[in-house]
């Protein structure tokens, strides 16, 4: 297994957390077990504050962390430490019982911060495992393996919850506890190929940890100045912020539509599973397209599909339409994200991927701000919540327009 495959397998590993814990089971576990003695409103508030608090921590820390791992040559070791921290916090949920809502939220916040800190290092390692010509293919391979790995773990844990006694468990709550441990074990086990077989490119003179933190903090202003001084870079980052905001908003609204249409938990989990398994070949296909076309072109295709999904959502009336919408999202979501990561890797300065991917991941956490505001305003002004999701078209079109006008090196314009 070469370095690129070892790197990509980390997506297979950590997507178990993103799919099973973040997207599916923790919200259910929190409201029905840990916070079952709270009102529905208080439980929702607690969950929202936990997500918001973790995002704020990552937003503040990511740029400094990215520079630190560059200057000290600590990408891989920081990734290992952040992964272990997050996996241990996830497995600690095994011990959470009824009424332990505060402890559950603390574990979840630690797990989220560790997950996103590891992603800063993981994304920046892309430039260490392959040549620029292969960024798109390898990035797409990572997303594809992530969809498949996350889907497999989710399918296994859904089986545990639906048929707990078949697996020797006392009931669904026990199955939820075991599912958190299964995620932690899966995550650590399949991280080993990257931990043991990928070597980062070390700086010519690595600094001590304290020196790297100090220099990274001082360099924040310089990083911002460098980004502003390179129009192609800031234009892409602004474009990415706009369209990734829209993508995150549509993902949340899709689940809300499902609930409003009367879909139960099992139906929604089924839709998530379908999206995961469609995303596997679709992400690989986007990598194949990127090897033959200018790198922007497949991103534009994905954004166009999102615009069509946003328009079509107005007329959703049945479950089969919801599943088609989920399938369309699965076709393009991983591809847009994978090629955006590859595009960014291709335009940043050599040897500084950590600090620039720190900014990239910071923007990822800063996203989902404009989208919900536009959705809320449209619903309030128009009086029909079904039309509200169409407002994100403004973000999609704006992001696509900025991406189209961004100056790009020849390596990402033509093949």
C-alpha positions as CSV (number, residue, x, y, z in Angstrom):
1,X,0.0,0.0,0.0
2,X,1.6,3.3,-1.1
3,X,1.5,6.5,0.8
4,X,-1.5,7.9,-1.1
5,X,-3.6,4.9,-0.3
6,X,-2.5,4.9,3.4
7,X,-3.5,8.6,3.5
8,X,-6.8,8.0,1.9
9,X,-7.6,5.2,4.4
10,X,-7.8,7.8,7.2
11,X,-11.0,9.0,5.5
12,X,-12.3,5.4,5.7
13,X,-11.4,5.5,9.4
14,X,-12.7,8.8,10.6
15,X,-15.9,8.8,8.6
16,X,-17.2,6.3,11.2
17,X,-17.3,9.2,13.7
18,X,-18.7,11.7,11.2
19,X,-21.5,9.4,10.0
20,X,-22.4,7.4,13.1
21,X,-21.8,9.8,15.9
22,X,-22.1,13.3,14.6
23,X,-24.8,12.8,12.0
24,X,-26.9,10.0,13.3
25,X,-26.7,8.5,16.7
26,X,-25.4,11.1,19.2
27,X,-28.4,13.5,18.8
28,X,-30.8,10.5,19.3
29,X,-28.8,9.2,22.2
30,X,-28.6,12.6,23.8
31,X,-32.3,13.4,23.6
32,X,-33.6,9.9,24.5
33,X,-31.0,8.8,27.1
34,X,-28.6,11.3,28.5
35,X,-31.0,14.3,28.5
36,X,-34.2,12.4,28.8
37,X,-35.0,14.2,32.0
38,X,-34.7,17.6,30.3
39,X,-37.4,19.3,28.3
40,X,-37.2,18.9,24.5
41,X,-36.3,22.5,24.2
42,X,-33.5,22.4,26.8
43,X,-32.1,19.3,25.2
44,X,-32.0,20.9,21.8
45,X,-30.4,24.0,23.3
46,X,-27.7,21.9,24.9
47,X,-26.9,20.1,21.7
48,X,-26.8,23.3,19.8
49,X,-24.5,24.9,22.3
50,X,-22.2,21.9,22.2
51,X,-21.9,22.0,18.4
52,X,-21.5,25.8,18.4
53,X,-18.9,25.7,21.2
54,X,-16.8,23.1,19.5
55,X,-17.0,25.0,16.2
56,X,-15.9,28.2,17.9
57,X,-12.9,26.4,19.5
58,X,-11.9,25.0,16.1
59,X,-12.4,28.4,14.4
60,X,-10.0,30.0,16.8
61,X,-7.5,27.2,17.1
62,X,-7.3,25.9,13.5
63,X,-5.1,28.6,11.9
64,X,-2.6,28.5,14.8
65,X,-2.6,24.7,14.8
66,X,-2.0,24.6,11.1
67,X,1.1,26.9,11.3
68,X,2.4,25.1,14.4
69,X,2.5,21.7,12.7
70,X,4.3,23.2,9.7
71,X,7.0,24.9,11.7
72,X,7.6,22.0,14.1
73,X,7.1,19.2,11.6
74,X,4.3,17.7,13.7
75,X,1.5,17.0,11.2
76,X,1.4,13.3,11.7
77,X,2.1,13.2,15.4
78,X,-0.6,15.9,16.0
79,X,-3.0,13.9,13.9
80,X,-2.3,10.8,16.0
81,X,-2.8,12.6,19.2
82,X,-6.0,14.4,18.1
83,X,-7.4,11.1,16.8
84,X,-6.7,9.2,20.1
85,X,-8.2,12.1,22.1
86,X,-11.4,12.0,20.0
87,X,-11.7,8.2,19.9
88,X,-11.3,8.0,23.7
89,X,-14.0,10.7,24.2
90,X,-16.3,8.8,21.9
91,X,-15.7,5.5,23.7
92,X,-16.4,7.3,27.0
93,X,-20.0,7.7,25.9
94,X,-20.4,4.0,26.7
95,X,-20.6,4.9,30.4
96,X,-23.2,7.7,30.0
97,X,-26.6,6.9,31.4
98,X,-29.9,8.6,32.0
99,X,-29.4,12.2,33.3
100,X,-25.7,12.4,32.5
101,X,-26.4,15.1,29.9
102,X,-23.6,17.5,31.0
103,X,-21.0,14.7,30.9
104,X,-22.3,13.6,27.5
105,X,-22.0,17.1,26.1
106,X,-18.4,17.4,27.4
107,X,-17.4,14.1,25.8
108,X,-19.0,15.2,22.6
109,X,-17.3,18.6,22.5
110,X,-13.9,16.9,23.2
111,X,-14.6,14.4,20.4
112,X,-15.6,17.1,17.9
113,X,-12.6,19.3,18.6
114,X,-10.2,16.3,18.3
115,X,-11.9,15.3,15.1
116,X,-11.6,18.7,13.4
117,X,-8.1,19.2,14.7
118,X,-7.0,15.9,13.2
119,X,-8.7,17.1,9.9
120,X,-6.4,20.1,9.7
121,X,-3.4,17.8,9.8
122,X,-4.9,15.2,7.5
123,X,-5.9,17.7,4.8
124,X,-2.4,19.3,4.9
125,X,-0.7,15.9,4.5
126,X,-2.2,15.6,1.0
127,X,0.7,17.6,-0.3
128,X,3.1,15.1,1.2
129,X,1.7,11.9,-0.2
130,X,1.4,12.7,-3.9
131,X,2.4,15.1,-6.6
132,X,0.1,18.1,-7.6
133,X,-1.1,16.3,-10.7
134,X,-2.6,13.6,-8.4
135,X,-4.2,15.8,-5.8
136,X,-7.7,15.5,-7.3
137,X,-7.5,11.8,-7.8
138,X,-6.1,11.1,-4.3
139,X,-8.5,13.6,-2.6
140,X,-11.5,12.0,-4.3
141,X,-10.2,8.5,-3.3
142,X,-10.2,9.6,0.3
143,X,-13.8,10.9,0.1
144,X,-14.9,7.7,-1.7
145,X,-13.4,5.5,1.0
146,X,-14.9,7.7,3.6
147,X,-18.4,7.2,2.2
148,X,-17.9,3.5,2.0
149,X,-16.3,3.1,5.4
150,X,-18.8,5.3,7.2
151,X,-21.7,3.5,5.5
152,X,-20.5,0.1,6.5
153,X,-20.1,1.1,10.2
154,X,-23.5,2.8,10.1
155,X,-25.1,-0.3,8.6
156,X,-23.5,-2.5,11.3
157,X,-24.6,-0.2,14.1
158,X,-28.1,0.1,12.7
159,X,-28.4,-3.7,12.8
160,X,-27.3,-3.6,16.5
161,X,-30.0,-1.2,17.4
162,X,-32.8,-2.8,15.4
163,X,-31.9,-6.4,16.5
164,X,-30.0,-5.9,19.8
165,X,-30.9,-9.3,21.3
166,X,-29.5,-11.1,18.2
167,X,-26.1,-9.7,19.3
168,X,-26.5,-10.5,22.9
169,X,-27.5,-7.0,24.0
170,X,-30.2,-6.1,26.4
171,X,-31.9,-3.5,24.2
172,X,-31.5,-0.4,21.9
173,X,-29.8,1.7,24.6
174,X,-27.1,-0.9,25.2
175,X,-26.7,-1.1,21.4
176,X,-26.2,2.7,21.2
177,X,-23.5,2.3,23.9
178,X,-21.7,-0.4,21.9
179,X,-22.0,1.6,18.7
180,X,-19.9,4.4,20.2
181,X,-17.2,1.9,21.2
182,X,-17.3,0.3,17.7
183,X,-16.7,3.7,16.2
184,X,-13.6,4.3,18.4
185,X,-12.1,0.9,17.6
186,X,-12.8,1.2,13.9
187,X,-11.3,4.7,13.8
188,X,-8.0,3.7,15.6
189,X,-7.6,0.4,13.7
190,X,-7.9,1.9,10.3
191,X,-5.8,4.9,11.1
192,X,-2.8,2.6,11.6
193,X,-1.8,2.6,7.8
194,X,-1.4,6.4,7.9
195,X,0.3,6.5,11.3
196,X,2.8,3.8,10.4
197,X,3.4,4.3,6.7
198,X,3.1,8.0,5.9
199,X,6.0,10.4,6.3
200,X,5.5,14.2,6.1
201,X,8.0,16.5,4.5
202,X,10.0,18.0,7.4
203,X,10.9,21.7,7.5
204,X,14.6,22.5,6.9
205,X,14.9,23.7,10.6
206,X,12.1,22.4,12.8
207,X,11.2,24.5,15.8
208,X,10.4,23.4,19.3
209,X,6.7,23.1,20.1
210,X,6.6,26.4,22.1
211,X,8.6,28.1,19.3
212,X,6.3,26.8,16.7
213,X,3.2,28.0,18.5
214,X,4.7,31.4,19.1
215,X,5.7,31.8,15.4
216,X,2.4,30.5,14.1
217,X,0.5,33.0,16.3
218,X,2.7,35.8,15.1
219,X,2.4,34.7,11.5
220,X,-1.4,34.9,11.4
221,X,-1.3,38.5,10.2
222,X,1.2,37.5,7.6
223,X,-0.9,34.6,6.4
224,X,-3.9,36.9,6.0
225,X,-1.7,39.4,4.1
226,X,-0.4,36.7,1.8
227,X,-3.9,35.5,1.1
228,X,-5.1,39.0,0.3
229,X,-2.1,39.6,-1.9
230,X,-2.9,36.6,-4.1
231,X,-6.3,37.2,-5.7
232,X,-6.7,33.6,-6.9
233,X,-6.4,32.4,-3.3
234,X,-8.8,34.8,-1.6
235,X,-11.3,34.5,-4.4
236,X,-11.3,30.8,-4.1
237,X,-11.6,30.9,-0.3
238,X,-14.5,33.3,-0.5
239,X,-16.2,31.2,-3.2
240,X,-15.7,28.0,-1.1
241,X,-17.2,29.7,2.0
242,X,-20.3,30.7,0.0
243,X,-21.0,27.3,-1.7
244,X,-20.0,25.1,1.2
245,X,-22.3,27.2,3.4
246,X,-25.1,26.4,0.9
247,X,-24.2,22.7,0.8
248,X,-24.3,22.4,4.6
249,X,-27.6,24.2,4.8
250,X,-29.2,21.9,2.1
251,X,-28.0,18.9,4.0
252,X,-29.7,20.1,7.2
253,X,-32.8,21.1,5.4
254,X,-33.1,17.8,3.6
255,X,-33.4,16.0,7.0
256,X,-35.9,18.6,8.1
257,X,-38.0,18.0,5.0
258,X,-37.9,14.3,5.7
259,X,-39.2,14.9,9.2
260,X,-41.9,17.2,8.0
261,X,-43.0,14.6,5.5
262,X,-43.5,12.1,8.2
263,X,-40.4,10.0,7.7
264,X,-39.5,8.0,10.8
265,X,-36.1,7.3,12.2
266,X,-35.6,4.1,10.2
267,X,-36.5,5.8,6.9
268,X,-34.1,8.7,7.6
269,X,-31.3,6.3,8.5
270,X,-32.0,4.5,5.3
271,X,-31.7,7.7,3.3
272,X,-28.4,8.4,5.0
273,X,-27.1,4.9,4.2
274,X,-28.2,5.3,0.6
275,X,-26.3,8.6,0.3
276,X,-23.2,7.0,1.8
277,X,-23.1,4.1,-0.7
278,X,-23.9,6.3,-3.7
279,X,-21.2,8.7,-2.6
280,X,-18.5,6.0,-2.9
281,X,-18.5,5.5,-6.7
282,X,-19.6,9.1,-7.3
283,X,-16.5,10.6,-5.5
284,X,-14.3,8.2,-7.6
285,X,-16.0,9.4,-10.7
286,X,-15.4,13.0,-9.9
287,X,-11.7,12.1,-9.4
288,X,-11.7,10.5,-12.9
289,X,-13.3,13.6,-14.4
290,X,-10.7,15.9,-12.7
291,X,-8.0,13.9,-14.4
292,X,-9.4,14.7,-17.8
293,X,-11.0,18.1,-17.4
294,X,-10.0,21.4,-15.9
295,X,-10.4,21.0,-12.1
296,X,-13.0,23.7,-11.9
297,X,-15.4,22.0,-14.3
298,X,-16.5,19.0,-12.1
299,X,-17.0,21.5,-9.2
300,X,-19.3,23.5,-11.4
301,X,-21.2,20.4,-12.4
302,X,-21.7,19.5,-8.7
303,X,-22.9,23.0,-7.8
304,X,-25.4,23.0,-10.7
305,X,-26.9,19.8,-9.4
306,X,-27.2,21.4,-6.0
307,X,-29.1,24.4,-7.6
308,X,-31.5,21.9,-9.3
309,X,-32.0,20.1,-6.0
310,X,-32.8,23.4,-4.2
311,X,-35.4,24.3,-6.9
312,X,-36.9,20.8,-6.9
313,X,-37.3,20.7,-3.1
314,X,-40.2,23.1,-3.4
315,X,-42.3,20.4,-5.0
316,X,-41.4,17.5,-2.7
317,X,-44.6,15.7,-1.7
318,X,-43.7,12.1,-1.3
319,X,-41.1,9.8,0.2
320,X,-39.8,8.5,-3.1
321,X,-39.0,12.1,-4.1
322,X,-37.1,12.6,-0.9
323,X,-35.0,9.6,-1.6
324,X,-34.2,10.9,-5.1
325,X,-33.2,14.2,-3.6
326,X,-30.9,12.4,-1.1
327,X,-29.5,10.3,-4.0
328,X,-28.7,13.4,-6.0
329,X,-26.9,14.9,-3.1
330,X,-24.9,11.7,-2.6
331,X,-23.8,11.9,-6.3
332,X,-22.1,15.3,-6.0
333,X,-21.5,16.1,-2.3
334,X,-18.2,14.1,-1.9
335,X,-17.0,15.2,-5.4
336,X,-17.4,18.9,-4.7
337,X,-15.7,18.6,-1.4
338,X,-12.9,16.4,-2.6
339,X,-12.0,18.6,-5.6
340,X,-12.3,21.7,-3.6
341,X,-9.6,20.3,-1.3
342,X,-7.5,19.3,-4.2
343,X,-7.9,22.7,-5.9
344,X,-6.8,24.5,-2.7
345,X,-3.8,22.2,-2.3
346,X,-2.8,23.1,-5.9
347,X,-2.8,26.9,-5.4
348,X,-1.2,27.3,-1.9
349,X,2.6,27.9,-1.5
350,X,4.8,24.8,-1.3
351,X,5.8,23.7,2.2
352,X,3.1,25.7,4.0
353,X,0.1,23.4,3.7
354,X,-0.5,23.2,7.4
355,X,-1.1,26.9,8.0
356,X,-3.1,27.3,4.8
357,X,-5.3,24.3,5.5
358,X,-5.8,25.7,9.0
359,X,-7.5,28.7,7.3
360,X,-9.4,26.3,5.0
361,X,-10.7,24.3,7.9
362,X,-11.5,27.5,9.8
363,X,-13.7,28.7,6.9
364,X,-15.4,25.2,6.9
365,X,-16.4,25.8,10.5
366,X,-17.3,29.4,9.8
367,X,-19.7,28.3,7.1
368,X,-23.4,27.6,7.7
369,X,-23.9,31.1,8.9
370,X,-25.4,32.9,5.8
371,X,-27.4,29.9,4.7
372,X,-29.6,29.5,7.8
373,X,-30.1,33.3,8.0
374,X,-31.3,33.4,4.3
375,X,-33.5,30.4,4.9
376,X,-35.1,32.0,8.0
377,X,-35.6,35.4,6.3
378,X,-37.2,33.8,3.2
379,X,-39.5,31.7,5.3
380,X,-40.6,34.8,7.4
381,X,-41.1,37.1,4.5
382,X,-42.6,34.6,2.0
383,X,-44.8,32.9,4.6
384,X,-44.0,29.5,3.1
385,X,-41.2,27.4,4.6
386,X,-41.1,25.2,1.5
387,X,-39.7,28.1,-0.6
388,X,-37.0,29.0,2.0
389,X,-34.4,26.5,0.8
390,X,-34.4,28.1,-2.6
391,X,-32.7,31.1,-1.1
392,X,-29.4,29.2,-0.9
393,X,-29.2,29.4,-4.6
394,X,-27.9,32.9,-4.1
395,X,-24.9,31.3,-2.2
396,X,-24.4,28.6,-4.8
397,X,-24.5,31.0,-7.8
398,X,-22.3,33.5,-6.0
399,X,-19.8,30.9,-5.1
400,X,-19.7,29.5,-8.6
401,X,-19.3,33.0,-10.1
402,X,-16.3,33.8,-7.8
403,X,-14.8,30.4,-8.5
404,X,-15.1,31.0,-12.2
405,X,-13.4,34.4,-12.0
406,X,-10.6,33.3,-9.6
407,X,-7.1,33.3,-11.1
408,X,-5.8,29.8,-11.3
409,X,-2.4,28.3,-12.0
410,X,-2.1,26.4,-15.3
411,X,-2.0,23.1,-13.5
412,X,-5.7,23.4,-12.4
413,X,-7.0,25.2,-15.6
414,X,-6.1,22.7,-18.3
415,X,-5.3,19.1,-18.6
